[in-house]
Amino acid sequence: MTSRLATPLDSVDQRILAELQQDGRLSFNELSRRVNLSAPAVADRVRRLTDRGVITGYHAHVDPAAAGLPVTALVRMECFGAHCLLREPTALDLPEILQVHRVTGDACCVLFIAVRSMEHFEEVIDRLAEHGRPSSTMVLSSPVPWRAVTAPRTS
């Protein structure tokens, strides 16, 4: 993910983002009603937010456990040299890896993974070990599994 210089969002853009994060399937007509703009004006703002990279896509939030992947973990990777996980893009194609975060400190990245069992977890850890030293933390529960992004208020 690349960093972009953020252009401040006005209050209407912030309301549009809040509504779409609550329900990404809203029609432009319904969204326009909720933010008090015409549907064409809302469509134009959504297009501009997408073009600016503020809106990066639409998707369903899926509970890994309900989808048959009840074991989740954060895996911290200490990688060195040419076999670093981040230098081998195909290594990140494992379907068990749901998120990858490049981090500071003595680890190169932190992965969020979901698997069907502890045996499956062990297989994934063994595959990751080819790229460095994995260190895992099992997720017991997620009191905040997802939170909508709230843009900073403009002065």
Secondary structure, DSSP 8 states (H G I E B T S, - for coil): ----------HHHHHHHHHHHH-TT--HHHHHHHHTS-HHHHHHHHHHHHHTTS---------TTTTT--EEEEEEEE--GGG-GGG-GGGGG-TTEEEEEE-SSS-SEEEEEEESSHHHHHHHHHHHTTSSEEEEEE----SSS----------
